[in-house]
């Protein structure tokens, strides 16, 4: 019983030591016509329900990816990936482009007026335009 309690306390301490990201910014090219989108509109791009914009994804193990999916798509990253896998298998879509980090998302979005991505709000600069902030 003592070991179980120690394990539970240890797990709680580890969870407390891993901070959740405060805010995730959804970004587009500064020249994009969109100036603001709703959470639901953003989710449609990242769940393969709309092809009006090209989603740019972060790596599977990136904390910002998990935070984004939790706050915007109301799914965890593995559920979102499963949805995309189904779309790809049925020929209805291709997987979102995955880039290495927030800097790479900014570069991809800055280079493509139809791209949409997400980054830590602290990484926002003039190369992208914020159209939604998930808190």
C-alpha positions in Angstrom: 0.0 0.0 0.0 2.9 2.4 0.8 4.4 1.7 -2.6 1.1 2.5 -4.3 0.8 5.8 -2.4 4.4 6.7 -3.2 3.8 5.9 -6.9 0.6 8.1 -6.9 2.5 11.0 -5.3 5.4 10.6 -7.7 3.0 10.6 -10.7 1.3 13.7 -9.4 4.7 15.5 -8.9 5.7 14.6 -12.4 2.4 15.8 -13.9 2.8 19.1 -11.9 6.4 19.6 -13.2 5.2 19.4 -16.8 3.6 22.8 -17.4 0.7 23.1 -19.8 1.1 25.6 -22.6 -0.7 28.8 -21.8 -1.9 29.7 -25.2 -1.7 28.3 -28.7 -1.9 30.7 -31.7 -3.4 29.6 -35.0 -1.6 31.4 -37.7 -1.9 32.1 -41.5 0.1 34.0 -44.1 -0.1 37.8 -43.4 -1.6 38.2 -47.0 -4.4 35.7 -46.3 -7.9 37.1 -46.6 -8.9 35.5 -43.3 -8.6 37.8 -40.3 -10.4 35.7 -37.7 -11.8 32.2 -37.5 -13.9 30.4 -34.9 -12.6 27.3 -33.0 -14.9 25.2 -35.1 -13.6 26.6 -38.4 -10.0 26.0 -37.4 -10.9 22.4 -36.3 -12.4 21.6 -39.7 -9.0 22.2 -41.4 -7.2 20.1 -38.9 -9.7 17.2 -39.0 -9.9 17.0 -42.8 -13.4 18.4 -43.1 -12.4 21.4 -45.1 -9.9 21.8 -47.9 -10.1 25.6 -48.2 -6.7 25.9 -46.3 -3.7 23.6 -46.1 -3.0 22.5 -42.5 0.6 22.5 -41.3 1.1 20.1 -38.3 3.8 19.9 -35.6 5.6 16.7 -34.7 3.6 14.0 -32.9 5.7 14.4 -29.8 5.5 18.2 -29.6 3.7 19.5 -26.5 2.1 22.3 -28.6 0.4 19.6 -30.9 -1.2 17.9 -27.9 -2.3 21.2 -26.5 -3.7 22.4 -29.9 -5.8 19.3 -30.4 -7.1 19.3 -26.8 -8.1 22.9 -27.0 -9.2 23.3 -30.6 -10.3 19.9 -32.1 -11.5 18.5 -28.8 -9.6 15.3 -29.6 -6.2 14.0 -28.5 -3.5 13.9 -31.2 -3.9 10.2 -31.7 -7.7 10.5 -32.4 -6.9 13.2 -34.9 -4.3 11.1 -36.6 -6.8 8.2 -36.8 -9.3 10.4 -38.5 -6.7 11.5 -41.1 -5.6 7.9 -41.6 -9.2 7.0 -42.5 -9.5 9.9 -44.9 -6.2 9.0 -46.6 -7.1 5.3 -46.8 -10.4 6.1 -48.5 -8.7 8.6 -50.9 -10.5 11.6 -49.6 -7.5 13.5 -48.4 -3.7 13.5 -47.8 -2.1 13.9 -44.4 -1.2 17.4 -43.3 2.4 18.4 -43.9 4.3 17.8 -40.7 7.2 20.2 -39.9 9.9 20.1 -37.2 8.8 23.0 -34.9 7.1 26.3 -34.5 9.8 28.1 -36.6 9.2 25.7 -39.4 5.4 26.2 -39.2 6.0 30.0 -39.5 8.2 29.5 -42.5 5.7 27.2 -44.2 2.8 29.5 -43.5 4.8 32.6 -44.6 5.5 30.8 -47.9 2.0 29.7 -48.7 -1.1 32.0 -48.6 -3.4 29.0 -48.2 -1.5 27.4 -45.3 -2.7 27.3 -41.7 -0.7 26.2 -38.7 -0.4 26.5 -35.0 2.5 27.7 -32.7 3.1 28.8 -29.2 1.7 32.3 -28.8 5.1 33.4 -27.6 6.6 32.4 -31.0 4.4 34.8 -33.0 6.1 37.4 -35.0 5.5 39.6 -38.1 6.0 36.7 -40.5 2.5 35.3 -39.7 -1.0 36.5 -38.8 -2.9 35.2 -35.8 -6.5 34.3 -36.6 -7.4 32.4 -33.5 -5.9 32.0 -30.0 -6.7 28.9 -27.9 -6.4 29.5 -24.2 
